[in-house]
């Protein structure tokens, strides 16, 4: 497991005490689920990278904490498991007052890691151009 990033530690330490406990739990779940991930701050929130690709982010807000991204394919896959939570574009919002849904967070993180790996394979297959399966023509 990579070392904890001091900037992520500082981000969590800047939150109210009750939020710190929740965010430390979320951080631990992510770190155990992605043991080889690099921890960093990106877009001013904690983020996790595998093989140079961002996989998942989390953040603490006034009324909730959030996990990002949760794209449509993952929402469809998770179905009713997301029903108790507020969904926004690419985000799941979890209330501070509820217990951290450990299994759901693990499942989201694992699915995002697989999606990141597949994105990486696609870029490798097309030479990194993002044009896999498209024929180039010269003008």
CORZIMO-V812538 format. One record per run of one state. SS is the DSSP state (alpha for helix, beta for strand, coil for the rest). FROM is the first residue (numbers start at 0). TO is the last residue. Records with the same first field share a line. If there is no record, write none. Layout:
# CORZIMO-V812538
SS->FROM-TO, FROM-TO
This chain:
# CORZIMO-V812538
coil->0-4, 13-15, 33-36, 42-43, 50-51, 60-62, 68-70, 82-84, 88-89, 95-100, 125-138
alpha->5-12, 16-32, 71-81, 101-124
beta->37-41, 44-49, 52-59, 63-67, 85-87, 90-94
